[in-house]
Amino acid sequence: MRTIEAVISVLNLNVQHRGAMSGVLTLGSLDPAFEGAPAVDGPVQLDLRAVDFVEPAGLCGLAALLELLTQRTEHVSLALSGRNVAAYLERMDFFRLFGGRVEVHPDVSSLEERERHNPGTLQELINFHTEEEIPRIINRISEILKGKEYLLRERVAICSTLSEICANAAEHGTSSFGAFAAVQAYNHIVSGSRRAGEEVIISIADGGPGIRETLARNPQYKDHTETDNEAIRHALEMGVSSTGELGRGGGLTLVAQISARSGGSLSIRSGAGRVTVYRDRKNSRNVPPFPGTFVRVSLPRHAAEDRP
């Protein structure tokens, strides 16, 4: 009797091969996989072999994607190239969260035995569901920002808003996975300006209803919720609020201003929309649907002589 093996679907990524972001796993890199995820109905492999470097946005996006895939099939695998990316994923607790549900090639079990050295510049990938879990995350972010010499008022503004984002994610998330967060501080700029300095990247992804659906609950925002991009842009305006709304009190506006002053950016993705706020512009783009809301904050710190 001949055994017929199940056909494995392969989801590829769009990883840049040129320029400053060459080989970097970002949320945008995962767009083709998010687009193909709804059609998965059997064994699937996510091909990460073109990835040389993973930033927090890519890590949180990957976690959200895998949550989608593991709900559709019991057989999800990752294809990695070399040990550097695997070592970083292990350091960021990725395998602790997904090791029992996702098969990894090549085998990475030996990485779990390595001795860790915490440089104090990161918050590992963390999954949370309740508001009681949030203070520990926010305190860790505050410690990282303090270590990078952010002013007290900046730390308070950033952390209070991120706390609100996390609280909304925990309170209004309708998916089983809740929300993910990850933070890392770098000694080089990985986005925005290429000048020498430091940068803190903060990423949060949840599986909630998204900004458009949340805003639409308030009748006064009817004219601002025809598309996901319109809803996101409106949520970024000072004073826009709704029960459980991400931009309550204009906190996102303050974070956008702080990141822009330092040459960074605030990027929000929800549904099929993505809006990124820079110092001198605000870009909107239609993207493959994201299952919830994603926030990425880039906070560069240039060399001391270049700071205002």
Buried (B, 14 or more C-beta within 10 A) or exposed (E): EEEEEEEEBBBBBEBBEEEEBEBBBBBBBBBBBBBBBEEBEEBBBBBBBBBBBBBBBBBBBBBBBBBBBBBBBEBBBBBBBEEEBBEBBBBBBBBEBBBEEBBBBEEBEEBEEEEEEEEEBBBBBBBBEEBEBBEEBBEBBBBBBEBBEBEEEBBBBBBBBBBBBBBBBBEBBEBEBBBBBBBBBBEEBBBBBEEEBBBBBBBBBBBBBBBBBBBBEBEEBEEBBEBBBBBBBBBBEEEBBBEBBBBBBBBBBBBBBBBBEBBBBBBBBBBBBBBBBBBEEBEBEEBBBBBBBBBBBBBBBBEEEEEE
